[in-house]
Amino acid sequence: RKRNQIILDLYEGMKLAADTLEKQGVRISLRAYDTERNITRIKNILSTDELKSTDLIVGPYFQEENDLIQEFSQAQKINVFNPLSGNSDITGVNPFAFLFQPSYETLGRKSAEFLASYKLKKKNCMVFYGTTRRDSLMAANFIQTANAKGLTIVSALKIPKESVGKIIPTLATATEYDEFKYPKQFTLKKDSLGSIYVASDDALIYAKVLSSVEQRGDSILVLGAEDWIEQPVVGLEKFQTLPVVLAAPNAIIQGNKHYAAFFKKFLKEHGRAPDLYARIGYEFMLFAGTQLKKHGVYFQEEMSKQTFIPGFLTSGFNFQLSRDNQLVPFISLKDGKVGLVDKR
């Protein structure tokens, strides 16, 4: 694996999609530029006639490159899509800039809407989040929407790395035991919470929360993110035996025929299964190519009018009056399969 393997995998997925599109009569001229993470190099690339006449820019992938590319996009009136990030700062005030993923704000808001509508035994909720800006934005937007939707936020705990050890005592300090010395009651009473929202992909945080819920053995629903199942920290069986739901914009729902064809094609081409980034690259390129064919270079005009655009590998998209994807599917695992619980 190379240092920039994520970008290579994304690009390999895009190339396969471009090949698929060509067979459907959509010819994409796909060009890759190595910025070398060098400002002078980026300026040289942006000065070329080739780039000034392009229909769509994909990227950038590093924050230090963003300002230059956004300025270029706005000046030249060229759409730019970031396929990986949920950071709305990337798009800024540029009307030609979009996030293919839901923004952190959208993820927090939609997560609260989901929990507010879900059949929980209690409308009480605890929130755990880390120290990153991503976590803080998700947590803040979740709390604001949850309060408006009738959820009661019992507490919201910011967890720095040195305080991770406090999660289990907070959730699973036993006060009573049965005859076999198993905990049967806790400081935080059994079934006093309906849900826990973990606004973080930090394995130190979510692993402790899941361990606590397992110890409690009550009906708390844990709401997290699809990144959790991409990391080998918590065994997949935990996501099936515990009441866990994940916000999952990139999830492949079981039985997707497009994914079966993509998987077979990628395996034949590269001798390995496609990872998350190859899947995102493939899905993004099919989405962009289809929109370009249907609606032309400024496809956002039509995109903004639609509440739902079907996906190929994923559940779909919603860019209505927005520059990030507003559609967030929620999934659970059962019998080793991904199932769609809801989408918002």
Protein Blocks (a to p, Z undefined) as FASTA:
>chain_A
ZZklmmmmmmmmmmmmmmmmmmnopacddddddeklpaklmmmmmmpmklmmpcbdcddf
bfklmmmmmmmmmmnopacddfkbccfklnmmafkbccfbdcfklmmmmmmmmmmmpccf
bfcdcddddfbfklmmmmmmmmmmmmmnopacfbacdddfklmmmmmmmmmccfbdcfko
pafbdfbaghkafbdcddbfbfklmmmmmmmmmmnopabdcdddfklmmpckbcfklmmm
pccddddfkbccehiaklmmmmmmmmmmnopacdfklmmmmmmmmmmmmmmmmnojmlml
mmmmpcbdcdfklnbdcfehiabdfbdcddddeehiacdfbdZZ
